[in-house]
Amino acid sequence: MAFKPANNIQDLQYFGEFGGVNPSISDSSTYTFLSAKTMFDTFEGNADGCYLYSRHSSPSNLYLGEALAAMEGTETANVTASGMGAITPVIMQLCGAGDHIVSSRTIYGGTYAFLKNFTPRFNIETCFVDITKLDVVEAAITKNTKVLYCESVSNPLLEVADIEGLSKIAKKHNLKLVVDNTFSPLSISPAKLGADVVIHSLTKFINGSSDTVGGVVCGTQEFINDLRNVNDGACMLLGSTMDSLRSASVLKNLRTLHIRMQQHSKNASYLAKKFEKDGLKTVYPGLASHPSHELFKSMMNKQYGFGGMLTIDVGSLDKANELMEMMQEKNLGYLAVSLGFYKTLFSAPGSSTSSEIPEDEQQEMGLSDGLIRFSIGLDADIERTYNMMKSCMLKIGIEFN
Ligand SMILES: *Cc1c(COP(=O)(O)O)cnc(C)c1O
């Protein structure tokens, strides 16, 4: 039977302590115990339903975590203060000195910088590969490899990972497959395709209102317990905890995610098809010309579409900058990093979100100067948006068919 992530969220039932239709927000950093013995047991991780201290867990964070676990189809989840606050403890939990990681080379700039510049301090080395080539991925595995890391749809090039194929390789070599699913919530369910750990930056589509950063790690109860362990858990010890007020707010936004994703996908698909037809270099997983179009189709939960992200290469950084400034002036969206907002957001990743990646490596992976990344908004009239975008492009001399 098809996996229905939005139904799983819808079917959860939480009440507030006074019968409120929203769960009460836990407004405490610490919790009392009736007996000293229960406090001890809670420290040892043996007292279910008892709370100790809010860096460890809090009712509000557990509610949000359970909703996200339901969405991803994992046993449980742990929410964190940011996406990086989810990614870094997962890596540090799974790897120690001498260990090795095989990672996609097209990943979020912050993750790339962490693996390239930061983890080597702990003698954890990463080999960056073209994740779309399974033979290349497998050949990069050494006897010290512990983790296979990728994004389901990569930032910013929108490469698509064959999660089932990667999962087979991971199982064969006894590795953990960690997938950042930030670009494709609901559309792709990595755990159902064999991922061991699924991560999101909640900052993007899931929260959807560009008012906070947040993150989540979805996985088995055992792994999440490990992350929260008071003695050696990376989430507990590195301390990137989400505040309860914020998790209550993200939970409320999560409830409209399915509607928003459908609209983001519908609008992005409309624009991608139009601009491709106009002869612009357009990348969108929903286009038949996308190298992984069929793969995405085979993995996706159909009703949510191919997502809200697309890229257009306008030829040069100068043109890209001129176009982005003009589109902002016409109120078509904002010249801003990040994604998943109700307005369209655009940026040139080569000089912003992926600037951590050295220029020669950018070239090698096909990240050109004139590339603009769009997070398409929830515009009610996308035809009007298209016409306005087109007139900006024509004004600065971008050639159409
Ligand atoms: C934004 C982003 C992150 C980092 O998340 P923060 O919430 O900014 O810490 C990680 N991965 C991807 C794919 C992202 O887009």
PDBQT file of the ligand as one rigid body, heavy atoms in Angstrom, charges set to zero:
ROOT
HETATM    1  C1  LIG A 501      19.028  25.024   5.150  1.00  0.00    +0.000 C 
HETATM    2  C2  LIG A 501      19.494  23.646   4.994  1.00  0.00    +0.000 A 
HETATM    3  C3  LIG A 501      20.215  23.008   6.010  1.00  0.00    +0.000 A 
HETATM    4  C4  LIG A 501      20.605  23.704   7.277  1.00  0.00    +0.000 C 
HETATM    5  O1  LIG A 501      19.496  24.013   8.056  1.00  0.00    +0.000 OA
HETATM    6  P1  LIG A 501      19.468  25.223   9.131  1.00  0.00    +0.000 P 
HETATM    7  O2  LIG A 501      18.098  25.128   9.675  1.00  0.00    +0.000 OA
HETATM    8  O3  LIG A 501      19.766  26.480   8.386  1.00  0.00    +0.000 OA
HETATM    9  O4  LIG A 501      20.522  24.931  10.137  1.00  0.00    +0.000 OA
HETATM   10  C5  LIG A 501      20.586  21.698   5.803  1.00  0.00    +0.000 A 
HETATM   11  N1  LIG A 501      20.290  21.049   4.664  1.00  0.00    +0.000 NA
HETATM   12  C6  LIG A 501      19.611  21.634   3.660  1.00  0.00    +0.000 A 
HETATM   13  C7  LIG A 501      19.321  20.858   2.437  1.00  0.00    +0.000 C 
HETATM   14  C8  LIG A 501      19.191  22.953   3.789  1.00  0.00    +0.000 A 
HETATM   15  O5  LIG A 501      18.533  23.526   2.782  1.00  0.00    +0.000 OA
ENDROOT
TORSDOF 0
